[in-house]
Amino acid sequence: MDSRPPNLLLLLLTCLLHFWQYARGQSSYTIDTVGLMILPNSTVLSGTPVILRCEVKVSHDNIPHLTHTFQLTRDDVLIDSSTTGKDLIDYELNPARAADSGSYECRVTVKDKSKASYSQKLNVTGLQTPILYLNKTTPYESEEFIATCSAPEEKGSLNFRFFQRFRNGDSLKIKQPAPTGNSSETTLVLRSIGDSHLYCDYEVNLVSGARRSKSSKEIQVVVKGLHISPIMNVLPATEVYEGVIIEVVCKVVNPPKNIEVFLTRDRRILKQAPVSLSYLFTAQEGDSGELVCKAESGNVQKETYKTITVKELFSKPRLTVNPMDIFEGDRFKLTCSVSIYVPESISNDSIKFSIYKDNVKLPCADTYITKAHPSKNGNYTCKAQAASVTHSFVKESQKVVVKAKVPVSKPMLSVVGGTLVLGKRFQLLCHSDNGTLPIVYTLHTPERRNEVIVVSKPGERAIFNSSAIYKTSDLNGFLCHVKNSQNRAPMTGLGQQLLRSIIIEPVSKPVLTMLPGAGGISEGQDVTLVCSVQRGTLPISFTWYHTDTEAALAFQTANELEGSYSIRNVRGEHRGGYYCVSTNLVNETKQSHTVMIGVKMAGWKKGLIAVIIFFVLLILALILIVAFKRRLLLFKRKRTGELSVKSASTKAERLSLTQAEVNEAANESEDQSSVTAPEKPPEPQYTEVQTRQADPTREPVKKGTDTVYSEVRNSKQGAPEQADGGSVEYAQLNHDTDHHSDRGNHGDHHSVQDDHLDEIDDDSVHINTADLGEGKHEPMPDC
């Protein structure tokens, strides 16, 4: 009791130490080596104990209770796994067998680290000799018995094989069952009678390859024969006439226990009994064939064969129908007859015939005559009953099916779809409402071409492809012949029936006509575009288009061959090309040629434009005249500004310049101009005169000091002309060279005179033509 407290205290301290180490998380370790050894050797004989030792070395920092997980594998297959605190384990193979051979490897896992050893190979040599056991060594032929081959000391799945060695030394592998471990039990059957030897061996499948064991000890087996072959007798004979009673006896002589006998024909058991049997039957025409007598004991069977032949006294009755091709309303005949083979055993008078319809006897003998009708259709048979010396029997004929055919009715010709378009290919249907299949349809075309279609199944139709026709009258050239019998006249369908179909003629190319058509179209007029076709089934749809727009201008459906579209109050935007498109139920459009419309200007517009042009030209002329006069006035003013004007000394003085003086001055100026500038046109020349006092005896003149300029021009004859035809009060004659300087001196004076020409006072005096005519004048002053 004194030692408990110290132990408890030590345990507590240890736990605290472990907890403290785990809390610190500073434990470290490493796996140094993992070694695997095979003891006593890597190659041993089968049955030798073998130890596989795996050792690990781990370095750590005093980790308490460190555990190791050892995993041992052979050929990468885990065979052992253990966890221990020890650093080595031993795995024993005691004893080691061939199945233990292979490559071994040891893997050690410490916490989260793992390391494997080098691979070591173990080779176990030698295999145990197998042991064979038979539950029966003297079986009967084909009798089953049990054989067991085992190698109890071996490991793994072994492949056993069973062999049979005959007297001549040849061996035969008779069976190899599936692997089941170190022992195999199976069922063997030997069919060869006599003695032989059985033995077995096995194979071990290793990664390195298969290994085969030695053979087991041989066991002698004697196969006994089972004498159960049956004996079969057929009485009175194997070849008899029908009606004869036949007895078949099948038995086994000296049978063993548990034996059965079977009588079969065509794999059908006629009778079964133990040991022996007897079977009686009346021979008939269908009893000919092979009889089999089979004896069976366990799995052993023996068979005996006999072939019997039953001859007919008379043939099987035959029912015939005439004619073969029966139509409703026709009369037909059924006859039942036989052929007699043994006249001495049976006569024709002793045979009675009966005819049956659907298993109902008809009130007749060997012949039945009636009129074909649906009620007479059915299955007919014939029975012949005859009696021989020993037996009476009945034979029945094969079944004859009578079904009267229905004659074909008059065919109908029609267009598939009900609509025929002239000018296009179409299909014709020739159909008879009544008629038994097969029915042969033959179409005759206007081109004298024949096409045949045979309808042999319900639902089939005789549809013919026809080439295009262009006239309705061509339909009369079609004929359809229908028949379902070689002995009956065909029925005919006429092409006139096709006229009941909807016949559509496509429209011809339309023609677009413009009304009015003569001359041009003026603005404000109405224009009618008439679109017409020569052919086409009504109604016809007409559509008008303008070449500048994609949308239709108008659409019209007419029950005639033309349609019209009117344009009211034609304007300039209506000019251009127009065309029309026509179509009908065929949906085949045709387009006309393009018609060009030119729009002329209206008459009142032309007059208005003429008046406007007249007034515009008039205004332009006036503007030109005014502009010309203004230009002339400006020109004159410019020329006038170049003249030198001097004031008269007194208003009373007047100078009368004679026409001769003026002419003389003009001539002088002309001479100078011709000398200095002959190529220039003559310019106006001016002269300056002084005024003198007026003559009281002359006509009174205008008073005042007005300054008047007179332009003197040279005529074509060289004489000067007076431009204004009035009086010259003050004039200055310009000379080409002598007066240039003078003109320069008076430039400023000229400008003043330009600006104030209208302000000249009355100091200037007029020189009238009368004064000029008198030749009185004063000498010109110097400038």
C-alpha positions in Angstrom: 0.0 0.0 0.0 3.0 2.3 0.5 4.0 2.1 -3.2 0.7 3.3 -4.7 1.2 7.0 -4.2 4.6 7.1 -5.9 3.3 5.1 -8.8 0.3 7.4 -9.3 2.5 10.4 -9.0 4.9 9.0 -11.6 2.1 8.3 -14.0 0.7 11.7 -13.6 4.1 13.3 -14.2 4.5 11.2 -17.3 1.2 12.2 -18.7 1.9 15.9 -18.1 5.3 15.5 -19.8 3.6 14.0 -22.9 1.0 16.7 -22.9 3.6 19.3 -22.7 5.6 17.8 -25.5 2.5 17.6 -27.8 1.6 21.1 -26.9 5.0 22.3 -27.8 4.7 20.6 -31.2 8.5 20.2 -31.4 8.8 16.4 -31.6 10.9 15.3 -34.6 11.8 11.9 -36.1 13.1 10.3 -39.2 13.0 6.7 -40.7 16.6 5.7 -41.2 16.3 2.3 -42.8 13.8 -0.5 -43.5 15.3 -4.0 -44.0 13.8 -7.3 -45.1 15.4 -10.7 -44.7 14.3 -14.2 -45.8 15.4 -16.9 -43.5 16.9 -19.5 -43.8 17.4 -18.7 -47.5 15.8 -17.1 -50.5 15.6 -20.5 -52.2 14.1 -23.4 -50.3 12.4 -26.7 -50.9 8.7 -27.1 -50.6 7.7 -27.8 -47.0 10.6 -25.9 -45.4 9.6 -23.3 -42.8 10.5 -19.7 -43.9 10.7 -16.5 -41.9 10.3 -13.1 -43.4 11.9 -10.6 -41.0 11.2 -6.8 -41.4 13.2 -4.4 -39.3 13.0 -0.6 -39.1 15.3 2.0 -37.5 13.9 5.4 -36.5 15.7 8.4 -35.1 13.6 10.7 -32.9 13.9 13.1 -29.9 12.7 10.8 -27.2 9.2 10.3 -28.5 7.6 7.9 -26.1 5.5 5.0 -27.3 6.4 5.4 -30.9 4.5 2.9 -33.1 5.3 1.3 -36.4 2.9 -0.1 -39.0 4.4 -2.9 -41.0 2.9 -3.9 -44.4 4.2 -7.0 -46.2 3.4 -7.5 -49.9 4.0 -10.3 -52.4 4.0 -9.3 -56.0 2.4 -6.0 -55.0 -0.4 -7.8 -53.2 -0.8 -7.2 -49.5 -0.4 -10.4 -47.5 0.1 -9.1 -43.9 -0.3 -5.8 -42.0 0.4 -5.1 -38.3 1.0 -2.1 -36.0 3.4 -2.5 -33.0 5.8 -0.5 -30.9 8.6 -2.9 -31.8 11.1 -2.2 -34.5 10.9 -5.6 -36.2 8.4 -8.3 -37.0 8.6 -11.9 -38.2 6.2 -13.4 -40.7 6.3 -17.2 -40.9 5.6 -19.4 -43.9 5.4 -22.8 -42.3 5.7 -24.8 -44.4 6.5 -22.8 -47.5 4.9 -23.9 -50.7 5.3 -23.1 -54.3 2.4 -20.7 -54.2 4.5 -18.6 -51.7 7.2 -17.9 -54.3 7.4 -14.3 -55.4 8.9 -10.9 -54.8 8.4 -9.6 -51.2 8.5 -6.0 -50.0 8.1 -4.5 -46.5 6.8 -1.0 -46.0 6.9 0.8 -42.6 4.8 3.8 -41.7 5.6 6.0 -38.7 3.0 8.7 -38.2 2.9 10.5 -41.5 6.2 9.2 -42.9 6.6 5.9 -44.8 9.5 4.0 -46.2 9.8 0.6 -48.0 12.6 -2.0 -48.0 14.3 -3.4 -51.0 12.4 -6.2 -52.8 13.5 -9.8 -51.9 12.6 -12.8 -54.0 11.6 -16.2 -52.5 11.7 -19.3 -54.6 10.1 -22.4 -53.2 11.0 -25.4 -55.3 9.1 -28.7 -55.6 5.3 -29.5 -55.7 3.4 -32.1 -53.8 2.4 -35.2 -55.8 -1.4 -35.1 -56.2 -3.6 -37.9 -54.9 -6.4 -39.4 -57.1 -9.5 -41.0 -55.7 -12.3 -42.8 -57.7 -15.6 -43.8 -56.1 -16.0 -46.7 -58.7 -13.3 -48.6 -60.5 -15.5 -51.0 -62.5 -18.2 -48.8 -64.1 -20.4 -49.7 -67.0 -19.9 -48.2 -70.3 -21.3 -44.6 -70.4 -21.9 -44.8 -66.6 -21.0 -41.8 -64.6 -18.7 -42.0 -61.6 -16.9 -39.5 -59.3 -13.1 -38.8 -59.5 -11.2 -36.5 -57.0 -7.7 -35.2 -57.4 -6.1 -33.2 -54.5 -2.8 -31.7 -53.2 -3.8 -30.9 -49.6 -0.4 -29.4 -48.6 -0.3 -26.9 -51.5 -1.7 -23.4 -51.3 -3.5 -21.3 -53.8 -5.7 -22.1 -56.8 -4.6 -25.2 -58.6 -5.6 -26.3 -62.1 -6.3 -30.1 -62.0 -6.4 -32.3 -65.1 -7.6 -35.9 -65.5 -6.0 -38.3 -68.0 -6.9 -41.8 -69.3 -4.0 -44.1 -70.5 -5.0 -47.0 -72.7 -3.3 -50.3 -73.1 -1.2 -49.1 -76.0 0.4 -46.5 -73.9 -1.5 -43.5 -75.4 -2.8 -40.9 -72.9 -5.9 -38.8 -73.4 -6.9 -35.8 -71.3 -10.5 -36.5 -70.6 -11.4 -33.5 -68.4 -10.0 -30.2 -66.8 -12.4 -28.6 -64.4 -12.2 -25.0 -63.3 -9.8 -24.1 -60.5 -11.3 -24.5 -57.0 -8.4 -24.6 -54.6 -6.1 -27.5 -53.7 -8.7 -30.2 -54.5 -11.0 -30.9 -57.4 -14.0 -33.3 -57.6 -15.7 -34.1 -60.9 -17.8 -36.6 -62.8 -16.3 -38.9 -65.4 -17.9 -41.0 -68.1 -16.0 -43.8 -70.0 -17.5 -45.3 -73.1 -14.8 -47.6 -74.2 -15.3 -51.1 -72.9 -12.2 -52.6 -71.4 -9.6 -51.7 -68.8 -7.5 -48.5 -68.7 -5.6 -46.4 -66.2 -6.6 -43.0 -64.8 -4.3 -40.4 -63.3 -4.2 -36.6 -62.6 -1.8 -33.7 -62.1 -2.1 -30.0 -61.5 -0.5 -26.7 -62.4 0.3 -23.6 -60.2 0.1 -20.3 -62.0 2.8 -17.9 -60.6 3.9 -14.5 -61.7 7.1 -16.0 -62.8 5.3 -18.6 -64.8 3.2 -21.9 -64.5 4.7 -24.8 -62.6 3.4 -28.4 -63.3 3.4 -31.1 -60.6 4.2 -34.7 -61.0 1.4 -37.2 -62.0 -0.5 -39.0 -59.3 -0.5 -42.7 -58.9 -2.4 -44.5 -61.7 -5.6 -46.3 -60.9 -6.8 -49.1 -63.1 -10.5 -48.9 -64.3 -12.3 -51.7 -65.9 -15.3 -50.5 -68.1 -17.9 -53.2 -68.3 -20.3 -53.5 -71.2 -24.0 -53.2 -70.5 -25.9 -55.8 -72.6 -29.3 -54.1 -72.9 -29.5 -53.9 -76.7 -33.2 -54.4 -77.4 -34.7 -56.7 -80.0 -37.5 -55.4 -82.3 -39.9 -57.5 -84.4 -42.4 -56.2 -86.9 -45.3 -58.5 -87.8 -46.6 -59.6 -90.3 -43.8 -57.8 -92.3 -42.0 -54.5 -92.7 -43.7 -54.0 -96.1 -47.5 -54.1 -96.1 -50.6 -52.6 -97.8 -52.6 -50.1 -96.0 -55.3 -51.5 -93.9 -53.1 -54.3 -92.5 -52.7 -54.5 -88.7 -49.1 -54.3 -87.8 -47.6 -55.5 -84.4 -44.3 -54.2 -83.2 -42.5 -56.1 -80.3 -39.6 -54.4 -78.5 -37.8 -56.2 -75.6 -34.5 -56.7 -73.8 -33.1 -60.2 -73.2 -31.7 -60.9 -69.7 -32.2 -57.3 -68.6 -30.6 -55.8 -65.6 -32.5 -54.0 -63.0 -34.2 -50.7 -63.6 -34.4 -50.9 -67.4 -37.0 -49.3 -69.6 -38.0 -49.8 -73.3 -39.3 -47.1 -75.7 -40.9 -47.3 -79.2 -40.6 -44.0 -81.2 -41.2 -42.8 -84.7 -40.0 -39.4 -86.0 -39.0 -38.7 -82.4 -42.5 -39.2 -81.2 -42.9 -41.9 -78.4 -45.5 -44.4 -79.6 -45.3 -46.6 -76.4 -43.1 -47.0 -73.2 -42.8 -50.0 -70.9 -40.3 -51.7 -68.6 -38.2 -54.5 -70.1 -40.5 -55.2 -73.2 -43.5 -53.8 -75.1 -45.9 -54.7 -77.9 -47.6 -52.1 -80.1 -50.5 -52.7 -82.6 -51.7 -50.3 -85.3 -53.5 -50.3 -88.6 -51.2 -49.5 -91.4 -52.0 -46.3 -93.3 -50.5 -44.4 -96.1 -48.7 -42.0 -93.7 -47.3 -44.7 -91.5 -44.3 -45.4 -93.7 -41.0 -44.6 -91.9 -38.4 -45.7 -89.4 -39.3 -47.2 -86.0 -36.8 -47.0 -83.1 -36.7 -49.4 -80.2 -34.7 -47.9 -77.3 -33.6 -49.6 -74.0 -32.3 -47.3 -71.2 -30.6 -48.2 -67.9 -29.4 -45.2 -66.0 -27.3 -43.1 -68.4 -26.8 -46.1 -70.7 -29.0 -46.3 -73.8 -29.1 -49.0 -76.6 -31.2 -48.6 -79.7 -32.5 -50.9 -82.5 -34.0 -49.6 -85.8 -36.6 -51.0 -88.3 -38.0 -49.3 -91.4 -41.6 -50.1 -92.5 -43.3 -49.4 -95.8 -47.0 -49.0 -96.2 -48.3 -49.4 -99.7 -51.6 -47.8 -100.9 -54.5 -49.8 -102.2 -55.7 -46.7 -103.9 -54.4 -43.2 -104.1 -55.4 -40.3 -101.9 -58.5 -38.7 -103.6 -57.8 -35.6 -105.7 -60.4 -32.8 -106.0 -60.2 -30.8 -109.3 -62.1 -27.6 -110.3 -62.9 -26.7 -113.9 -62.4 -24.1 -115.1 -59.5 -22.9 -113.0 -60.2 -19.2 -113.7 -63.7 -18.8 -112.2 -65.6 -15.5 -112.4 -68.8 -14.6 -110.7 -71.7 -15.8 -112.9 -69.7 -18.6 -114.5 -70.5 -22.2 -113.9 -67.8 -24.4 -112.5 -67.4 -28.1 -111.8 -65.7 -30.0 -108.9 -64.7 -33.7 -109.5 -63.3 -36.2 -106.9 -61.3 -39.1 -108.2 -58.7 -41.8 -107.1 -56.2 -44.1 -108.6 -56.5 -47.8 -107.8 -53.2 -49.7 -107.3 -54.4 -53.1 -106.2 -57.5 -53.9 -108.2 -57.7 -57.4 -106.8 -58.1 -56.0 -103.3 -60.4 -53.2 -104.0 -62.7 -52.1 -106.8 -63.9 -48.7 -108.0 -67.5 -49.5 -107.2 -66.6 -50.1 -103.6 -65.3 -46.6 -103.1 -67.8 -44.0 -101.9 -67.0 -40.3 -102.6 -68.2 -37.3 -100.7 -67.6 -33.6 -101.3 -67.5 -31.1 -98.4 -67.6 -27.3 -98.4 -66.2 -25.9 -95.2 -66.5 -29.3 -93.6 -70.2 -29.5 -94.5 -71.1 -32.4 -96.7 -72.8 -31.5 -100.0 -75.7 -33.4 -101.5 -73.6 -35.0 -104.2 -71.3 -37.8 -105.0 -68.0 -37.5 -106.9 -69.1 -34.4 -109.0 -70.4 -31.0 -108.0 -71.6 -28.4 -110.5 -72.8 -24.9 -109.6 -72.8 -21.3 -110.6 -70.1 -19.0 -109.2 -71.3 -16.6 -106.6 -69.9 -15.1 -103.5 -71.9 -17.5 -101.4 -70.2 -20.4 -103.2 -66.8 -19.3 -102.2 -65.1 -21.5 -99.7 -62.8 -24.5 -98.9 -63.7 -27.7 -100.7 -62.5 -31.2 -99.8 -63.2 -34.7 -101.1 -63.3 -38.0 -99.0 -63.1 -41.5 -100.4 -64.2 -44.4 -98.3 -63.2 -47.9 -99.2 -63.3 -51.4 -97.5 -60.9 -54.2 -98.0 -61.2 -57.8 -96.9 -59.7 -57.0 -93.5 -60.2 -53.3 -93.0 -62.3 -50.2 -94.0 -60.7 -46.8 -94.1 -61.3 -43.2 -95.4 -58.9 -41.0 -97.3 -59.3 -37.2 -97.7 -58.1 -35.0 -100.5 -56.2 -31.8 -100.2 -58.1 -28.6 -99.6 -59.2 -26.7 -102.7 -60.1 -23.0 -102.2 -62.8 -21.7 -104.5 -63.1 -18.0 -104.8 -64.9 -16.6 -107.8 -63.2 -13.6 -109.3 -65.0 -10.3 -109.8 -64.9 -9.2 -113.4 -63.4 -5.7 -113.9 -65.8 -2.9 -114.3 -65.5 -0.2 -116.9 -62.5 1.9 -116.0 -62.5 5.6 -115.4 -59.8 7.9 -116.8 -59.0 10.9 -114.7 -56.2 13.4 -114.2 -54.3 13.0 -111.0 -55.0 16.0 -108.9 -58.1 16.9 -110.9 -56.4 19.7 -112.8 -54.7 19.5 -116.2 -52.4 22.3 -117.4 -51.9 22.5 -121.2 -48.3 22.5 -122.1 -47.1 20.6 -119.0 -46.6 17.0 -118.2 -49.4 15.3 -116.2 -50.4 12.0 -114.7 -53.4 9.9 -115.6 -55.2 7.5 -113.3 -57.0 4.5 -114.8 -59.2 2.9 -112.2 -61.9 0.2 -112.1 -64.2 0.2 -109.1 -64.7 -3.6 -109.2 -62.4 -6.4 -110.2 -60.4 -9.2 -108.6 -56.7 -8.6 -108.4 -54.4 -8.8 -110.3 -55.7 -6.3 -112.8 -53.8 -5.3 -115.9 -54.1 -1.7 -117.0 -52.9 -0.6 -120.5 -52.9 3.0 -121.5 -52.9 4.0 -125.2 -51.7 7.5 -125.9 -52.2 9.8 -129.0 -48.5 9.1 -129.9 -49.5 5.4 -130.3 -47.4 4.5 -127.3 -48.6 1.8 -125.0 -47.8 1.5 -121.3 -48.8 -1.4 -119.0 -49.2 -1.4 -115.2 -50.2 -4.5 -113.2 -52.0 -3.9 -109.9 -51.7 -6.9 -107.7 -52.0 -5.5 -104.2 -54.9 -3.7 -102.5 -54.2 0.0 -102.4 -52.1 0.1 -105.5 -53.1 2.4 -108.3 -52.4 2.5 -112.0 -50.9 5.9 -112.5 -49.4 6.7 -115.9 -47.0 9.6 -116.7 -48.0 11.4 -119.8 -46.2 13.9 -121.9 -47.6 17.4 -122.3 -50.5 18.2 -124.6 -51.3 21.6 -126.1 -54.8 21.2 -127.2 -57.9 20.0 -125.4 -58.9 17.9 -128.3 -55.8 15.8 -127.8 -57.4 14.2 -124.7 -59.7 12.2 -127.1 -56.6 10.2 -128.2 -56.2 8.5 -124.8 -57.7 5.0 -124.2 -57.4 2.7 -121.2 -57.9 -1.1 -121.4 -58.5 -3.1 -118.3 -58.6 -6.9 -117.8 -58.1 -9.5 -115.1 -58.6 -12.6 -117.2 -56.9 -14.0 -120.3 -60.2 -15.4 -121.5 -62.4 -12.3 -121.2 -62.5 -9.2 -123.3 -60.9 -6.1 -121.8 -63.0 -3.1 -120.6 -62.2 0.2 -122.2 -62.1 3.7 -120.7 -62.3 6.6 -123.2 -60.3 9.8 -123.1 -63.4 11.9 -123.3 -63.8 11.3 -119.6 -60.8 13.5 -119.1 -62.8 16.5 -120.3 -64.5 16.4 -116.9 -61.3 17.5 -115.3 -60.3 21.1 -114.8 -58.3 22.1 -117.9 -56.2 25.2 -117.5 -54.5 26.9 -120.4 -51.5 29.1 -119.4 -51.6 32.7 -120.5 -49.7 33.7 -123.6 -47.2 36.6 -123.5 -49.1 39.8 -122.8 -49.1 42.8 -125.1 -49.2 46.3 -123.5 -51.0 48.9 -125.5 -51.2 52.6 -124.7 -54.3 54.6 -125.4 -54.3 57.2 -127.0 -51.5 55.8 -129.0 -51.0 58.4 -131.8 -48.7 61.3 -131.1 -47.4 62.2 -127.7 -49.1 62.6 -124.4 -49.6 66.1 -123.1 -49.9 67.0 -119.4 -53.3 66.8 -118.0 -54.5 64.1 -120.4 -55.7 60.6 -119.4 -53.7 57.6 -120.5 -55.0 54.0 -120.5 -52.6 51.0 -120.5 -54.3 47.9 -121.9 -52.7 44.6 -121.1 -54.1 41.8 -123.3 -53.3 38.1 -124.0 -54.3 35.9 -126.9 -54.9 32.7 -124.8 -55.4 31.7 -121.2 -58.0 30.2 -118.9 -60.1 32.8 -117.2 -59.9 34.5 -114.8 -56.6 36.2 -115.6 -54.7 38.5 -113.2 -53.0 41.5 -114.7 -50.4 43.6 -112.9 -48.9 46.9 -114.1 -45.4 48.1 -113.2 -43.3 51.2 -113.8 -39.7 50.5 -114.5 -38.5 53.1 -111.9 -40.4 51.4 -109.0 -40.5 47.9 -107.7 -44.0 48.1 -106.3 -47.0 47.3 -108.5 -49.0 50.2 -109.9 -52.2 48.3 -110.1 -53.6 44.7 -109.9 -56.7 43.5 -111.7 -58.4 40.1 -112.1 -60.5 39.9 -115.2 -62.8 37.3 -116.7 -61.7 38.4 -120.1 -58.4 38.3 -122.1 -57.5 41.9 -121.3 -57.3 44.4 -118.5 -56.8 48.1 -118.4 -55.2 50.6 -116.1 -55.8 54.3 -116.4 -53.6 57.2 -115.4 -55.6 60.3 -114.8 -54.2 63.8 -115.3 -50.8 62.8 -116.6 -47.9 64.7 -115.2 -44.2 64.8 -115.8 -43.4 62.1 -113.2 -45.5 59.7 -115.2 -43.0 59.5 -118.0 -40.9 56.4 -118.4 -41.2 52.7 -119.1 -44.3 50.6 -118.3 -44.9 46.9 -118.5 -47.5 44.4 -117.4 -47.5 40.8 -116.0 -50.3 38.3 -116.5 -51.0 35.0 -114.9 -53.9 32.7 -114.1 -54.5 29.6 -112.0 -51.3 28.0 -113.4 -49.3 30.6 -111.4 -47.0 30.9 -114.4 -46.3 34.6 -115.0 -45.6 36.2 -118.4 -44.2 39.7 -118.9 -44.9 42.1 -121.7 -42.4 44.3 -123.5 -41.8 47.7 -122.0 -43.8 50.7 -123.4 -42.2 54.1 -123.1 -44.5 57.1 -122.3 -43.3 60.6 -123.1 -45.2 63.5 -121.5 -45.4 66.8 -123.4 -46.0 70.2 -121.8 -49.5 71.6 -121.8 -50.5 74.3 -124.4 -51.3 76.9 -121.8 -48.0 76.4 -120.2 -46.3 76.8 -123.5 -48.1 80.2 -124.1 -47.3 81.3 -120.6 -43.7 80.4 -121.0 -43.6 82.4 -124.4 -45.2 85.4 -122.7 -42.7 85.2 -119.8 -39.8 84.9 -122.3 -41.1 87.9 -124.2 -41.4 90.0 -121.1 -38.0 88.8 -119.9 -36.4 89.7 -123.2 -38.2 93.1 -123.2 -37.0 93.8 -119.7 -33.5 92.7 -120.7 -33.6 95.0 -123.7 -34.8 97.9 -121.6 -32.1 97.2 -119.1 -29.5 97.1 -121.9 -30.8 100.4 -123.3 -30.7 102.2 -120.0 -27.3 100.8 -119.3 -26.1 101.9 -122.7 -27.4 105.4 -122.2 -26.0 105.6 -118.8 -22.7 104.4 -120.1 -22.9 107.0 -122.9 -23.7 109.8 -120.5 -20.9 108.8 -118.2 -18.6 108.8 -121.3 -19.7 112.2 -122.3 -19.2 113.5 -118.8 -15.7 112.1 -118.9 -14.9 113.8 -122.2 -16.4 117.0 -121.1 -14.2 117.1 -118.0 -11.2 117.5 -120.3 -12.3 120.7 -121.8 -10.7 124.1 -120.6 -13.4 126.6 -119.8 -12.7 130.2 -119.4 -15.2 132.9 -118.3 -16.2 135.6 -120.7 -15.0 139.1 -120.0 -18.5 140.5 -119.9 -22.0 139.1 -120.5 -22.6 141.7 -123.2 -19.7 140.5 -125.4 -20.6 138.0 -127.9 -18.4 136.5 -130.5 -19.9 135.3 -133.7 -18.0 132.3 -135.0 -18.6 131.8 -138.6 -19.0 128.4 -140.2 -15.9 129.0 -142.2 -13.8 129.6 -139.2 -15.1 126.5 -137.5 -14.5 124.5 -140.6 -11.0 125.9 -140.9 -10.2 125.1 -137.3 -11.6 121.6 -137.8 -9.5 121.0 -140.8 -6.4 122.2 -139.0 -7.1 119.9 -136.2 -7.7 117.0 -138.7 -4.4 117.7 -140.3 -2.6 117.6 -137.0 -4.4 114.4 -136.0 -3.6 112.7 -139.2 0.1 113.5 -138.8 0.5 112.5 -135.2 -1.9 109.6 -134.9 -3.3 108.4 -138.1 -4.2 105.0 -136.8 -6.6 106.3 -134.1 -10.2 107.1 -134.8 -11.1 110.8 -135.0 -11.8 112.4 -131.7 -14.0 115.3 -130.9 -12.2 118.6 -131.3 -13.1 121.8 -129.5 -12.0 125.4 -130.1 -12.1 128.4 -127.7 -13.6 131.7 -128.9 -14.0 135.0 -127.2 -17.3 136.7 -126.9 -18.1 140.0 -128.2 -20.9 142.5 -127.7 -24.0 141.6 -129.5 -25.3 143.2 -132.5 -28.4 145.0 -131.7 -29.6 144.5 -135.2 -29.6 140.7 -135.0 -32.0 138.4 -133.4 -31.9 138.6 -129.7 -30.2 135.7 -128.0 -30.4 134.1 -124.7 -29.0 136.3 -122.0 -26.7 135.3 -119.4 -23.2 133.9 -119.0 -23.9 130.3 -119.9 -20.9 128.4 -121.1 -21.8 126.1 -124.1 -19.6 123.5 -125.5 -19.9 122.5 -129.1 -18.5 119.3 -130.5 -17.0 119.5 -133.9 -16.7 116.2 -135.7 -15.0 115.5 -139.0 -17.3 114.1 -141.6 -16.3 111.5 -144.0 -15.6 114.2 -146.6 -13.3 116.0 -144.2 -15.6 118.8 -143.3 -16.3 119.4 -139.7 -19.8 118.7 -138.4 -21.5 120.4 -135.5 -22.8 117.8 -133.2 -25.7 119.6 -131.5 -26.6 121.8 -134.4 -27.0 124.8 -132.1 -24.9 127.8 -131.1 -21.4 127.5 -129.8 -20.8 130.0 -127.1 -17.4 128.7 -126.0 -15.3 126.1 -127.7 -11.7 124.9 -127.5 -10.0 123.0 -130.2 -7.6 120.4 -129.0 -4.4 120.0 -130.9 -2.2 116.8 -130.7 1.2 118.2 -129.6 1.0 121.9 -129.2 -1.7 121.9 -126.6 -0.6 119.0 -124.3 1.1 121.3 -121.8 -1.9 123.7 -121.9 -4.2 120.8 -121.1 -2.0 119.9 -118.1 -2.1 123.4 -116.8 -5.8 123.4 -116.8 -6.4 119.9 -115.4 -7.7 121.3 -112.1 -9.9 123.6 -113.9 -11.3 120.7 -115.9 -12.2 118.9 -112.8 -14.0 121.9 -111.4 -15.9 122.2 -114.6 -16.8 118.5 -114.4 -18.3 118.8 -111.0 -20.0 122.2 -111.5 -21.0 122.1 -115.1 -24.5 122.9 -114.2 -23.6 125.9 -112.1 -22.0 128.0 -114.9 -23.5 131.4 -114.7 -24.8 133.6 -117.4 -21.3 135.1 -118.2 -21.1 132.6 -121.1 -22.7 133.7 -124.3 -24.1 131.7 -127.1 -22.7 131.7 -130.5 -25.5 131.0 -132.9 -25.2 129.8 -136.4 -26.2 133.2 -137.8 -23.1 134.7 -136.2 -21.0 132.0 -137.6 -22.4 132.6 -140.9 -21.4 136.2 -141.0 -17.8 135.3 -140.2 -17.4 137.7 -137.4 -15.2 136.5 -134.6 -12.4 137.6 -132.3 -8.9 136.1 -132.2 -8.5 133.2 -129.8 -6.7 134.1 -126.6 -3.6 132.4 -125.5 -4.1 129.7 -123.0 
